């Protein structure tokens, strides 16, 4: 009897990924395509067999939720407000958060059904504070972080149940950009600094793709006299190894957001191609294939803006939310959201609920609760 080793699978009642060896001929439906080593399987109640499928597809039972949190209000300072997002993409009203109010932080899912917020900016102080989020969406109090305190970084899940924070700015000057990364274990423990590869930069975005990998993309790096907007991307393997620079496609920009969608693909969206108060805001998006290839610009829909957040929800969809733009140098904070279908189509504006704000973060949580 043949055995396929290191096969990922889903316990039907848990929707949580496991890795094991199973007897393929006895337990696996191979009437279509036989699974390969490392293939993800899900349980078919119709024929009581495991069959090849994607982990996100198996979890896409309508239970995955999302969470926007923290951020800044031009009129009201920094916040630790959170807004839950249902598995159908409905954004809830404000919940007064816990932990240190801050902005320009990052967030990611980890552990299969939980999330973590980390790092950010408090006044003129960079932090490495983290806040874990339970699978019920409850934000925990501060954990004193490890690694380089910084802002303008990005984060994503990888490897099925872990996460990575990466890049960012450690000082107020252009020379302070870095390519430091910090891995997060499947129980939410943040590791010390890993010296990264690729161009040091900040104000970038990151998302998962391919089921178990991640991609960092775009951002702002120091240049001769002025900071330079880039469309550079860096792929992350399913073991958390960051690859060297790939010359990106699409408009170079910063202060954008990114999220996974469709189970194994990703989308970068919105951002700014100019400087502060230049008003060069966009709603353009760039799709990422399940092999990490970034597509050229797609003219987006919805309000052009920057310093927003994005995350996956519902197992195979995504949502962009909040952010700001300016008109005649008057800052306009927003609570606008835009849903993204499981084929990467961005919907028109939904008037959001909760506090208008920007420089926040978002992550998925709860595939079980």
C-alpha positions as a LaTeX table, in Angstrom:
\begin{tabular}{lrrr}
\hline
Residue & $x$ (\AA) & $y$ (\AA) & $z$ (\AA) \\
\hline
Unk1 & 0.00 & 0.00 & 0.00 \\
Unk2 & 1.50 & 3.33 & $-1.03$ \\
Unk3 & 1.96 & 6.14 & 1.48 \\
Unk4 & 2.23 & 9.83 & 0.66 \\
Unk5 & 4.32 & 11.51 & 3.34 \\
Unk6 & 4.13 & 15.04 & 4.72 \\
Unk7 & 0.65 & 15.63 & 3.40 \\
Unk8 & $-1.26$ & 18.59 & 4.77 \\
Unk9 & $-4.86$ & 17.94 & 5.66 \\
Unk10 & $-7.91$ & 19.34 & 7.42 \\
Unk11 & $-9.77$ & 17.70 & 10.28 \\
Unk12 & $-13.39$ & 18.18 & 9.14 \\
Unk13 & $-14.66$ & 19.65 & 12.40 \\
Unk14 & $-11.64$ & 21.90 & 13.00 \\
Unk15 & $-10.71$ & 23.56 & 9.68 \\
Unk16 & $-7.14$ & 23.65 & 10.99 \\
Unk17 & $-4.14$ & 22.53 & 8.99 \\
Unk18 & $-2.20$ & 19.43 & 10.10 \\
Unk19 & 0.73 & 17.54 & 8.61 \\
Unk20 & 1.01 & 13.76 & 8.67 \\
Unk21 & 1.36 & 10.64 & 6.56 \\
Unk22 & $-1.72$ & 8.81 & 5.38 \\
Unk23 & $-2.29$ & 5.64 & 3.38 \\
Unk24 & $-3.13$ & 7.08 & 0.01 \\
Unk25 & $-4.81$ & 4.11 & $-1.61$ \\
Unk26 & $-7.07$ & 3.50 & 1.37 \\
Unk27 & $-7.82$ & 7.05 & 2.45 \\
Unk28 & $-7.42$ & 9.34 & $-0.54$ \\
Unk29 & $-9.73$ & 9.84 & $-3.48$ \\
Unk30 & $-7.36$ & 9.56 & $-6.45$ \\
Unk31 & $-10.03$ & 9.30 & $-9.13$ \\
Unk32 & $-9.02$ & 12.71 & $-10.49$ \\
Unk33 & $-5.43$ & 13.68 & $-9.68$ \\
Unk34 & $-3.31$ & 11.77 & $-7.20$ \\
Unk35 & $-1.83$ & 13.97 & $-4.45$ \\
Unk36 & 1.87 & 14.77 & $-4.43$ \\
Unk37 & 4.23 & 15.10 & $-1.48$ \\
Unk38 & 3.22 & 18.23 & 0.42 \\
Unk39 & $-0.19$ & 18.38 & $-1.26$ \\
Unk40 & $-2.99$ & 19.82 & 0.86 \\
Unk41 & $-6.06$ & 17.62 & 1.26 \\
Unk42 & $-9.56$ & 18.15 & 2.60 \\
Unk43 & $-12.21$ & 15.70 & 3.72 \\
Unk44 & $-15.07$ & 14.95 & 1.36 \\
Unk45 & $-18.22$ & 13.99 & 3.23 \\
Unk46 & $-19.74$ & 12.85 & $-0.05$ \\
Unk47 & $-17.43$ & 9.86 & $-0.40$ \\
Unk48 & $-15.70$ & 9.77 & 3.01 \\
Unk49 & $-12.27$ & 10.29 & 1.48 \\
Unk50 & $-9.46$ & 12.83 & 1.61 \\
Unk51 & $-9.00$ & 14.57 & $-1.71$ \\
Unk52 & $-6.58$ & 17.16 & $-3.13$ \\
Unk53 & $-7.58$ & 20.72 & $-2.27$ \\
Unk54 & $-6.10$ & 23.96 & $-1.06$ \\
Unk55 & $-5.89$ & 24.80 & 2.63 \\
Unk56 & $-7.77$ & 28.07 & 2.12 \\
Unk57 & $-10.47$ & 26.32 & 0.13 \\
Unk58 & $-10.92$ & 23.83 & 2.92 \\
Unk59 & $-11.20$ & 26.66 & 5.45 \\
Unk60 & $-13.50$ & 28.72 & 3.28 \\
Unk61 & $-16.61$ & 27.65 & 5.11 \\
Unk62 & $-17.65$ & 31.26 & 5.72 \\
Unk63 & $-16.10$ & 31.42 & 9.21 \\
Unk64 & $-12.89$ & 33.38 & 8.61 \\
Unk65 & $-13.14$ & 36.90 & 9.96 \\
Unk66 & $-10.90$ & 39.95 & 9.91 \\
Unk67 & $-9.85$ & 42.82 & 12.13 \\
Unk68 & $-8.79$ & 46.40 & 11.50 \\
Unk69 & $-6.95$ & 47.95 & 14.42 \\
Unk70 & $-5.03$ & 50.91 & 15.81 \\
Unk71 & $-4.12$ & 53.89 & 13.61 \\
Unk72 & $-4.16$ & 57.67 & 13.64 \\
Unk73 & $-6.75$ & 60.41 & 13.42 \\
Unk74 & $-5.52$ & 63.80 & 12.29 \\
Unk75 & $-8.00$ & 65.45 & 14.66 \\
Unk76 & $-7.78$ & 62.96 & 17.47 \\
Unk77 & $-4.28$ & 61.52 & 17.74 \\
Unk78 & $-3.36$ & 57.85 & 17.80 \\
Unk79 & $-5.91$ & 55.19 & 18.61 \\
Unk80 & $-6.22$ & 51.56 & 19.65 \\
Unk81 & $-9.72$ & 51.26 & 18.23 \\
Unk82 & $-10.56$ & 47.98 & 16.52 \\
Unk83 & $-13.26$ & 47.05 & 14.05 \\
Unk84 & $-14.25$ & 43.45 & 13.46 \\
Unk85 & $-15.16$ & 42.26 & 9.97 \\
Unk86 & $-17.61$ & 39.41 & 9.59 \\
Unk87 & $-17.08$ & 36.43 & 7.31 \\
Unk88 & $-19.37$ & 38.17 & 4.82 \\
Unk89 & $-17.30$ & 41.37 & 4.76 \\
Unk90 & $-19.44$ & 43.56 & 7.01 \\
Unk91 & $-17.43$ & 45.99 & 9.10 \\
Unk92 & $-18.59$ & 46.43 & 12.70 \\
Unk93 & $-18.61$ & 49.61 & 14.73 \\
Unk94 & $-15.74$ & 50.61 & 17.00 \\
Unk95 & $-14.47$ & 48.53 & 19.86 \\
Unk96 & $-12.28$ & 50.35 & 22.32 \\
Unk97 & $-9.03$ & 48.47 & 22.17 \\
Unk98 & $-6.37$ & 47.62 & 24.66 \\
Unk99 & $-2.66$ & 48.14 & 24.45 \\
Unk100 & $-0.66$ & 51.15 & 23.42 \\
Unk101 & $-2.36$ & 53.38 & 20.86 \\
Unk102 & $-0.07$ & 53.76 & 17.84 \\
Unk103 & 0.15 & 54.05 & 14.09 \\
Unk104 & 2.28 & 52.86 & 11.15 \\
Unk105 & 2.31 & 49.32 & 12.54 \\
Unk106 & 1.73 & 45.99 & 10.80 \\
Unk107 & $-0.41$ & 42.92 & 11.39 \\
Unk108 & $-0.71$ & 39.34 & 10.24 \\
Unk109 & $-2.50$ & 36.11 & 10.94 \\
Unk110 & $-0.66$ & 33.26 & 12.68 \\
Unk111 & $-1.42$ & 29.89 & 14.22 \\
Unk112 & $-4.13$ & 29.12 & 11.70 \\
Unk113 & $-6.85$ & 31.22 & 13.34 \\
Unk114 & $-5.29$ & 34.04 & 15.37 \\
Unk115 & $-3.59$ & 37.37 & 14.59 \\
Unk116 & $-0.84$ & 39.68 & 15.81 \\
Unk117 & $-0.34$ & 43.45 & 15.64 \\
Unk118 & 3.23 & 44.66 & 15.98 \\
Unk119 & 5.68 & 47.55 & 16.07 \\
Unk120 & 4.61 & 51.11 & 15.13 \\
Unk121 & 4.96 & 54.73 & 16.15 \\
Unk122 & 4.06 & 56.50 & 19.41 \\
Unk123 & 4.81 & 60.21 & 19.30 \\
Unk124 & 8.41 & 60.32 & 18.15 \\
Unk125 & 9.17 & 56.89 & 19.52 \\
Unk126 & 9.44 & 53.71 & 17.44 \\
Unk127 & 8.28 & 50.57 & 19.22 \\
Unk128 & 8.49 & 46.80 & 19.01 \\
Unk129 & 5.35 & 46.25 & 21.08 \\
Unk130 & 3.08 & 43.42 & 19.94 \\
Unk131 & $-0.53$ & 42.55 & 20.73 \\
Unk132 & $-1.89$ & 39.07 & 20.15 \\
Unk133 & $-5.46$ & 38.59 & 18.94 \\
Unk134 & $-7.45$ & 35.50 & 19.92 \\
Unk135 & $-9.60$ & 33.50 & 17.53 \\
Unk136 & $-12.57$ & 35.42 & 18.99 \\
Unk137 & $-11.08$ & 38.75 & 17.94 \\
Unk138 & $-10.05$ & 39.82 & 21.43 \\
Unk139 & $-6.92$ & 41.98 & 21.44 \\
Unk140 & $-4.50$ & 41.25 & 24.28 \\
Unk141 & $-2.53$ & 43.78 & 26.26 \\
Unk142 & 0.98 & 44.78 & 25.24 \\
Unk143 & 3.80 & 42.31 & 24.97 \\
Unk144 & 7.22 & 43.87 & 25.05 \\
Unk145 & 8.56 & 42.98 & 21.65 \\
Unk146 & 11.95 & 41.92 & 20.48 \\
Unk147 & 13.93 & 43.15 & 17.52 \\
Unk148 & 14.46 & 46.59 & 16.10 \\
Unk149 & 11.74 & 49.06 & 17.03 \\
Unk150 & 10.41 & 50.57 & 13.82 \\
Unk151 & 7.48 & 51.88 & 11.83 \\
Unk152 & 6.25 & 51.69 & 8.24 \\
Unk153 & 6.90 & 47.96 & 8.06 \\
Unk154 & 4.76 & 45.14 & 6.66 \\
Unk155 & 3.72 & 41.67 & 7.77 \\
Unk156 & 2.28 & 38.49 & 6.33 \\
Unk157 & 1.56 & 34.90 & 7.16 \\
Unk158 & 3.67 & 32.10 & 5.71 \\
Unk159 & 4.12 & 28.36 & 6.11 \\
Unk160 & 0.45 & 27.79 & 6.90 \\
Unk161 & 0.55 & 28.92 & 10.52 \\
Unk162 & 3.42 & 31.36 & 11.08 \\
Unk163 & 4.05 & 35.04 & 10.29 \\
Unk164 & 6.81 & 37.47 & 9.39 \\
Unk165 & 7.31 & 41.17 & 10.07 \\
Unk166 & 9.72 & 42.86 & 7.69 \\
Unk167 & 11.46 & 46.05 & 6.61 \\
Unk168 & 10.52 & 49.49 & 8.00 \\
Unk169 & 12.11 & 52.66 & 9.32 \\
Unk170 & 14.02 & 52.83 & 12.56 \\
Unk171 & 14.77 & 56.56 & 12.53 \\
Unk172 & 13.22 & 59.70 & 11.14 \\
Unk173 & 15.84 & 59.98 & 8.39 \\
Unk174 & 16.05 & 58.18 & 5.08 \\
Unk175 & 19.18 & 56.37 & 6.17 \\
Unk176 & 17.09 & 54.70 & 8.86 \\
Unk177 & 15.34 & 52.32 & 6.48 \\
Unk178 & 16.17 & 48.68 & 7.06 \\
Unk179 & 15.49 & 45.17 & 5.79 \\
Unk180 & 15.31 & 43.49 & 9.18 \\
Unk181 & 12.77 & 40.67 & 9.53 \\
Unk182 & 11.27 & 38.99 & 12.57 \\
Unk183 & 9.62 & 35.59 & 12.35 \\
Unk184 & 6.56 & 34.79 & 14.45 \\
Unk185 & 6.00 & 31.22 & 15.62 \\
Unk186 & 2.67 & 29.42 & 15.42 \\
Unk187 & 2.08 & 30.32 & 19.07 \\
Unk188 & 2.71 & 34.04 & 18.53 \\
Unk189 & 6.28 & 34.32 & 19.78 \\
Unk190 & 8.24 & 37.02 & 17.94 \\
Unk191 & 11.85 & 36.08 & 17.17 \\
Unk192 & 14.86 & 38.37 & 17.32 \\
Unk193 & 16.11 & 40.20 & 14.26 \\
Unk194 & 17.17 & 38.41 & 11.12 \\
Unk195 & 19.31 & 40.46 & 8.81 \\
Unk196 & 17.23 & 40.62 & 5.68 \\
Unk197 & 18.07 & 40.73 & 2.03 \\
Unk198 & 16.87 & 43.11 & $-0.62$ \\
Unk199 & 16.51 & 46.87 & $-0.60$ \\
Unk200 & 16.01 & 48.41 & 2.82 \\
Unk201 & 12.78 & 50.40 & 2.71 \\
Unk202 & 9.59 & 51.38 & 4.49 \\
Unk203 & 5.93 & 52.15 & 3.81 \\
Unk204 & 5.58 & 48.90 & 1.86 \\
Unk205 & 2.97 & 46.13 & 1.95 \\
Unk206 & 2.96 & 42.35 & 2.25 \\
Unk207 & 0.56 & 39.46 & 1.68 \\
Unk208 & 0.45 & 35.70 & 1.52 \\
Unk209 & 0.26 & 33.85 & $-1.78$ \\
Unk210 & 0.56 & 30.29 & $-3.08$ \\
Unk211 & $-1.06$ & 28.83 & 0.02 \\
Unk212 & 2.02 & 28.97 & 2.24 \\
Unk213 & 4.36 & 31.71 & 1.00 \\
Unk214 & 4.48 & 35.51 & 1.19 \\
Unk215 & 5.53 & 38.57 & $-0.77$ \\
Unk216 & 6.75 & 42.01 & 0.32 \\
Unk217 & 6.29 & 44.73 & $-2.27$ \\
Unk218 & 6.68 & 48.38 & $-3.22$ \\
Unk219 & 7.70 & 51.05 & $-0.68$ \\
Unk220 & 10.04 & 53.95 & $-0.17$ \\
Unk221 & 13.84 & 53.80 & 0.04 \\
Unk222 & 16.53 & 56.46 & 0.43 \\
Unk223 & 17.94 & 58.00 & $-2.71$ \\
Unk224 & 20.20 & 60.83 & $-3.77$ \\
Unk225 & 18.59 & 63.91 & $-2.27$ \\
Unk226 & 15.07 & 62.45 & $-2.15$ \\
Unk227 & 13.43 & 59.23 & $-1.13$ \\
Unk228 & 12.71 & 56.91 & $-4.05$ \\
Unk229 & 9.41 & 55.11 & $-4.71$ \\
Unk230 & 9.92 & 51.53 & $-5.83$ \\
Unk231 & 8.00 & 48.55 & $-7.18$ \\
Unk232 & 10.56 & 46.06 & $-5.90$ \\
Unk233 & 9.22 & 42.78 & $-4.51$ \\
Unk234 & 10.77 & 40.12 & $-2.31$ \\
Unk235 & 9.33 & 36.62 & $-2.16$ \\
Unk236 & 9.27 & 34.69 & 1.13 \\
Unk237 & 9.52 & 30.91 & 1.11 \\
Unk238 & 7.30 & 28.62 & 3.16 \\
Unk239 & 10.11 & 28.42 & 5.71 \\
Unk240 & 10.38 & 32.19 & 6.12 \\
Unk241 & 13.44 & 32.84 & 3.95 \\
Unk242 & 13.30 & 36.24 & 2.24 \\
Unk243 & 14.59 & 36.29 & $-1.35$ \\
Unk244 & 16.64 & 39.02 & $-2.98$ \\
Unk245 & 15.00 & 41.83 & $-4.94$ \\
Unk246 & 12.79 & 41.18 & $-7.94$ \\
Unk247 & 12.29 & 44.17 & $-10.18$ \\
Unk248 & 8.58 & 44.76 & $-9.92$ \\
Unk249 & 6.03 & 45.84 & $-12.43$ \\
Unk250 & 3.41 & 48.52 & $-12.13$ \\
Unk251 & 3.60 & 51.99 & $-10.70$ \\
Unk252 & 6.24 & 52.48 & $-8.02$ \\
Unk253 & 4.49 & 53.75 & $-4.92$ \\
Unk254 & 4.34 & 53.66 & $-1.14$ \\
Unk255 & 1.80 & 53.65 & 1.68 \\
Unk256 & $-0.29$ & 51.01 & $-0.06$ \\
Unk257 & $-1.85$ & 47.81 & 1.29 \\
Unk258 & $-1.94$ & 44.15 & 0.31 \\
Unk259 & $-3.95$ & 41.01 & 1.07 \\
Unk260 & $-4.35$ & 37.44 & 0.00 \\
Unk261 & $-7.45$ & 36.39 & $-1.96$ \\
Unk262 & $-8.77$ & 33.42 & $-3.91$ \\
Unk263 & $-7.08$ & 30.90 & $-1.62$ \\
Unk264 & $-3.62$ & 31.22 & $-3.14$ \\
Unk265 & $-3.19$ & 34.63 & $-4.78$ \\
Unk266 & $-2.61$ & 38.19 & $-3.57$ \\
Unk267 & $-3.38$ & 41.81 & $-4.43$ \\
Unk268 & $-1.50$ & 45.07 & $-3.83$ \\
Unk269 & $-3.66$ & 48.18 & $-3.94$ \\
Unk270 & $-3.91$ & 51.95 & $-3.62$ \\
Unk271 & $-0.97$ & 54.11 & $-2.44$ \\
Unk272 & 0.86 & 57.34 & $-3.27$ \\
Unk273 & 3.42 & 58.00 & $-6.00$ \\
Unk274 & 4.40 & 61.45 & $-4.75$ \\
Unk275 & 5.35 & 63.11 & $-1.53$ \\
Unk276 & 3.23 & 64.17 & 1.38 \\
Unk277 & 0.57 & 66.71 & 0.33 \\
Unk278 & 1.25 & 66.13 & $-3.36$ \\
Unk279 & $-2.08$ & 64.44 & $-3.77$ \\
Unk280 & $-0.76$ & 61.65 & $-6.00$ \\
Unk281 & $-3.18$ & 59.09 & $-4.61$ \\
Unk282 & $-4.25$ & 56.00 & $-6.51$ \\
Unk283 & $-6.78$ & 53.21 & $-6.49$ \\
Unk284 & $-4.72$ & 51.08 & $-8.88$ \\
Unk285 & $-4.16$ & 47.44 & $-8.01$ \\
Unk286 & $-1.67$ & 44.76 & $-8.98$ \\
Unk287 & $-2.64$ & 41.11 & $-8.82$ \\
Unk288 & $-0.13$ & 38.47 & $-7.74$ \\
Unk289 & $-0.37$ & 34.95 & $-9.14$ \\
Unk290 & $-0.09$ & 31.80 & $-7.06$ \\
Unk291 & 3.56 & 31.59 & $-8.19$ \\
Unk292 & 4.39 & 35.10 & $-6.96$ \\
Unk293 & 4.31 & 36.92 & $-10.30$ \\
Unk294 & 3.13 & 40.53 & $-10.00$ \\
Unk295 & 0.86 & 41.75 & $-12.80$ \\
Unk296 & 0.85 & 45.19 & $-14.38$ \\
Unk297 & $-1.44$ & 47.95 & $-13.14$ \\
Unk298 & $-5.19$ & 47.55 & $-13.08$ \\
Unk299 & $-7.11$ & 50.77 & $-12.80$ \\
Unk300 & $-8.91$ & 50.40 & $-9.51$ \\
Unk301 & $-12.26$ & 51.54 & $-8.30$ \\
Unk302 & $-13.17$ & 53.41 & $-5.18$ \\
Unk303 & $-11.68$ & 56.40 & $-3.44$ \\
Unk304 & $-8.01$ & 57.01 & $-4.13$ \\
Unk305 & $-6.06$ & 56.99 & $-0.90$ \\
Unk306 & $-2.97$ & 55.98 & 1.05 \\
Unk307 & $-2.00$ & 54.57 & 4.44 \\
Unk308 & $-4.91$ & 52.16 & 4.46 \\
Unk309 & $-4.96$ & 48.50 & 5.47 \\
Unk310 & $-6.07$ & 45.24 & 3.89 \\
Unk311 & $-6.65$ & 41.64 & 4.83 \\
Unk312 & $-8.27$ & 38.45 & 3.67 \\
Unk313 & $-11.66$ & 37.34 & 4.98 \\
Unk314 & $-14.22$ & 34.64 & 4.33 \\
Unk315 & $-11.53$ & 32.15 & 3.34 \\
Unk316 & $-10.99$ & 33.40 & $-0.20$ \\
Unk317 & $-11.83$ & 37.12 & $-0.40$ \\
Unk318 & $-10.19$ & 40.36 & 0.77 \\
Unk319 & $-11.02$ & 43.84 & 1.98 \\
Unk320 & $-9.22$ & 47.20 & 1.76 \\
Unk321 & $-10.22$ & 49.74 & 4.39 \\
Unk322 & $-9.77$ & 53.21 & 5.85 \\
Unk323 & $-6.86$ & 55.51 & 4.86 \\
Unk324 & $-6.64$ & 59.18 & 3.92 \\
Unk325 & $-6.24$ & 61.60 & 1.06 \\
Unk326 & $-5.94$ & 65.37 & 0.87 \\
Unk327 & $-7.66$ & 68.18 & $-0.93$ \\
Unk328 & $-5.99$ & 71.58 & $-0.95$ \\
Unk329 & $-3.71$ & 70.39 & 1.84 \\
Unk330 & $-6.61$ & 69.44 & 4.07 \\
Unk331 & $-6.27$ & 65.89 & 5.28 \\
Unk332 & $-9.33$ & 63.73 & 4.78 \\
Unk333 & $-9.44$ & 60.62 & 6.96 \\
Unk334 & $-11.75$ & 57.88 & 5.68 \\
Unk335 & $-13.65$ & 54.81 & 6.81 \\
Unk336 & $-14.33$ & 53.68 & 3.26 \\
Unk337 & $-13.94$ & 49.96 & 2.50 \\
Unk338 & $-13.65$ & 48.06 & $-0.76$ \\
Unk339 & $-14.36$ & 44.34 & $-0.96$ \\
Unk340 & $-12.29$ & 42.11 & $-3.24$ \\
Unk341 & $-13.92$ & 39.04 & $-4.78$ \\
Unk342 & $-12.31$ & 35.61 & $-4.92$ \\
Unk343 & $-11.19$ & 36.38 & $-8.49$ \\
Unk344 & $-9.49$ & 39.66 & $-7.54$ \\
Unk345 & $-12.16$ & 42.14 & $-8.63$ \\
Unk346 & $-12.25$ & 45.26 & $-6.43$ \\
Unk347 & $-15.73$ & 46.56 & $-5.63$ \\
Unk348 & $-16.80$ & 50.17 & $-5.44$ \\
Unk349 & $-16.81$ & 52.05 & $-2.15$ \\
Unk350 & $-18.79$ & 50.91 & 0.84 \\
Unk351 & $-19.38$ & 53.65 & 3.34 \\
Unk352 & $-17.62$ & 52.29 & 6.39 \\
Unk353 & $-18.53$ & 52.36 & 10.02 \\
Unk354 & $-16.33$ & 53.27 & 12.91 \\
Unk355 & $-13.77$ & 56.00 & 13.32 \\
Unk356 & $-12.25$ & 57.49 & 10.19 \\
Unk357 & $-8.51$ & 56.90 & 10.41 \\
Unk358 & $-5.31$ & 55.95 & 8.62 \\
Unk359 & $-1.89$ & 54.38 & 9.25 \\
Unk360 & $-3.59$ & 51.33 & 10.75 \\
Unk361 & $-3.16$ & 47.59 & 10.20 \\
Unk362 & $-5.41$ & 44.62 & 9.50 \\
Unk363 & $-5.30$ & 40.84 & 9.75 \\
Unk364 & $-7.49$ & 37.80 & 9.37 \\
Unk365 & $-8.42$ & 35.64 & 12.34 \\
Unk366 & $-10.78$ & 32.87 & 13.38 \\
Unk367 & $-11.26$ & 30.05 & 10.95 \\
Unk368 & $-12.86$ & 28.10 & 13.78 \\
Unk369 & $-14.72$ & 30.44 & 16.16 \\
\hline
\end{tabular}
